[in-house]
Amino acid sequence: PPPAPLPPLADYVGENGVIGDGWEKPLVDAVQKWFMESEMMTLFADASAFADLHCDVFELELKEHKLEYTALHNQFRQVFEDKLNGYLASIGYTPEHFYVAYEKCVDRDSGTKTMGEIMWCCLEYEFFCQIMCERKREKLGHPS
């Protein structure tokens, strides 16, 4: 679906060249709609495909984490960050704008907080390792 129309950031710039208030909530709402309504399923499919390609590297009994796990986690995070950054660019904003807006809105809106928690969980290293091991078990036919 096409990006939700947002007022351009320039609409919030005062005569002094400083960005005023009011742009943060519409930006966070647009990202929340994009992420929660359309991107979450795509992200799940991308995560599954990524796990299918790379899960064989993981040991099912994680006693020690290999350096390779960190490199794969960084690649996975980059896939997600590229999608978010691409969406932000498509609506005329930068990641920095989003981070500032998110910080301003997170304590005022439970939906914003939930979105942030889900995004963080998706990107967290331990969760990533769990997903990779679960996928490897499935490929090997082992129960979870």
Solvent accessible surface area in square Angstrom, and as a share of the most:
residue,aa,sasa,rsa
1,P,149,0.94
2,P,120,0.75
3,P,59,0.37
4,A,35,0.27
5,P,132,0.83
6,L,36,0.18
7,P,55,0.34
8,P,81,0.51
9,L,25,0.12
10,A,76,0.59
11,D,96,0.50
12,Y,49,0.18
13,V,63,0.36
14,G,36,0.35
15,E,191,0.86
16,N,119,0.61
17,G,51,0.49
18,V,93,0.53
19,I,67,0.34
20,G,32,0.31
21,D,115,0.60
22,G,42,0.40
23,W,15,0.05
24,E,13,0.06
25,K,85,0.36
26,P,43,0.27
27,L,0,0.00
28,V,0,0.00
29,D,58,0.30
30,A,6,0.05
31,V,0,0.00
32,Q,41,0.18
33,K,108,0.46
34,W,37,0.13
35,F,0,0.00
36,M,63,0.28
37,E,125,0.56
38,S,41,0.26
39,E,17,0.08
40,M,58,0.26
41,M,144,0.64
42,T,56,0.33
43,L,6,0.03
44,F,136,0.57
45,A,56,0.44
46,D,42,0.22
47,A,18,0.14
48,S,38,0.25
49,A,55,0.42
50,F,23,0.10
51,A,1,0.01
52,D,55,0.28
53,L,138,0.69
54,H,47,0.21
55,C,0,0.00
56,D,87,0.45
57,V,44,0.25
58,F,1,0.00
59,E,77,0.35
60,L,39,0.19
61,E,119,0.53
62,L,57,0.28
63,K,172,0.73
64,E,139,0.62
65,H,79,0.35
66,K,84,0.35
67,L,157,0.78
68,E,85,0.38
69,Y,0,0.00
70,T,57,0.33
71,A,50,0.38
72,L,10,0.05
73,H,12,0.05
74,N,82,0.42
75,Q,90,0.40
76,F,13,0.05
77,R,68,0.25
78,Q,90,0.40
79,V,57,0.33
80,F,4,0.02
81,E,49,0.22
82,D,78,0.41
83,K,58,0.25
84,L,8,0.04
85,N,51,0.26
86,G,42,0.40
87,Y,22,0.09
88,L,0,0.00
89,A,72,0.56
90,S,67,0.43
91,I,21,0.10
92,G,55,0.53
93,Y,8,0.03
94,T,56,0.33
95,P,31,0.20
96,E,115,0.51
97,H,40,0.18
98,F,8,0.03
99,Y,111,0.42
100,V,82,0.47
101,A,0,0.00
102,Y,42,0.16
103,E,120,0.54
104,K,79,0.33
105,C,4,0.02
106,V,23,0.13
107,D,133,0.69
108,R,185,0.68
109,D,40,0.21
110,S,91,0.59
111,G,23,0.22
112,T,0,0.00
113,K,104,0.44
114,T,60,0.35
115,M,0,0.00
116,G,12,0.11
117,E,97,0.43
118,I,48,0.24
119,M,15,0.07
120,W,154,0.54
121,C,57,0.34
122,C,27,0.16
123,L,16,0.08
124,E,52,0.23
125,Y,52,0.20
126,E,93,0.42
127,F,69,0.29
128,F,7,0.03
129,C,1,0.01
130,Q,106,0.47
131,I,56,0.28
132,M,2,0.01
133,C,5,0.03
134,E,73,0.33
135,R,65,0.24
136,K,34,0.15
137,R,52,0.19
138,E,106,0.47
139,K,92,0.39
140,L,96,0.48
141,G,62,0.60
142,H,94,0.42
143,P,121,0.76
144,S,123,0.79
